[in-house]
Amino acid sequence: MSSKEIDRRSFLGSAGALAAGIMLNSGTPAKAAQNGKAGSKQGSRICHLTDIHITPFRDAPETFEKAIEQINSLNPKPSLIVTGGDNIMDSFSTPEEQVKRQYEVLDKLMAKTDIPVKYCLGNHDLWGWNKSKSKTTGDEAKWGAKWPIRHYGLPGEYYTFNHSGWKFIILNTVQPDPNDKNGYIGGIGDKQFAWLENVLAGMPLDMPAAIVSHIPLLTISNFELMDSGRNLPKINPGWICYDGPKAAKLFSRYKNVKLCLSGHMHRQDRIDYMDVSYICDGAVSGGWWRGPHRGCQAGFGLLDLNSNGSFKHEYIEYL
């Protein structure tokens, strides 16, 4: 991550308003949380698998297979799996042959379910951004997002699809760090933001929308390690999107945006803000396959979506 920091005044002008609707889970099993409405009609059950970080090592394949087995045994069975990025352990700073092996392991494990999978990209999915460690030049045909886009058959770094009456908008929230040529920051960026606005403007008003990103648009978990001394609190710019508050204002104009799913933090929290639920799920890998991370157990999100835009969410600890 970049050492650059965002000061609190420039990022959270409305932090007080956020505080009213926050839930942070550091280690206890999450109970089902919902935003139900009267007369809701169930449309679909989906799983949100973020930060899988698959690797041939650390008993990761055997452990992830337990998650797949549990997902396959759910009743009702999910109709879709959506990943939250960081699908493989790392390609950001990793040479090509090691990245290939990670993809091979992931493909073998995902073949153990017949549930369709839609992929979101995280910072560890972008090949070679750290050129010195990955031994890349930036001119490779698979460099950056090109490799995962090709591997997963995606239409692009960000895209949309419809499922059971909902529109899913998959974002790429990993942006180059202007102060570190080998780093990244969290953000949507101007070009993608304009695309997002056009997507929302073109949607039917009665069609609910879910936003999926790797780095959270809004989260409370990034405050945990913040400097609490005399200086103004600082926020690590790799832990949250710099234009997340701008996105929240955009969503307030489009009331069919109901849900924003993210990962990256390997912790689980929920913010309900301006009629949108921002849910950051814990990692499938927990602490990168070395136990829990800061008290958050390995798990995945389970969502029951209703056609009127209401939903129920539960964080499932599978070990």
ABEGO torsion letter per residue (X at the ends): XBABBBBAAAABAAAAAAAABBBBBAGBBBBBBBABBBGBBBABBBBBBBGAGBBABGGAAAAAAAAAAAAAABOBBBABBBBAEGABABAAABBAAAAAAAAAAAAAAAAABABBBBBBBBAAABBGABAAAAGBAGABAABEAAAAAAAAGBAEABBBBBBGGBBBBBBBABBBBAABAABBBBEAEAAAAAAAAAAAAABBAABBBBBBBABBABBAAAAAABBABABBBBBBAAABBAAAAAAAAAAAABAABABBBBBGAGBBBBBBBGGBBBBBBBBAAEBGGAEBBGGBBBBBBBBBBBAAGBBBBBBBBAX
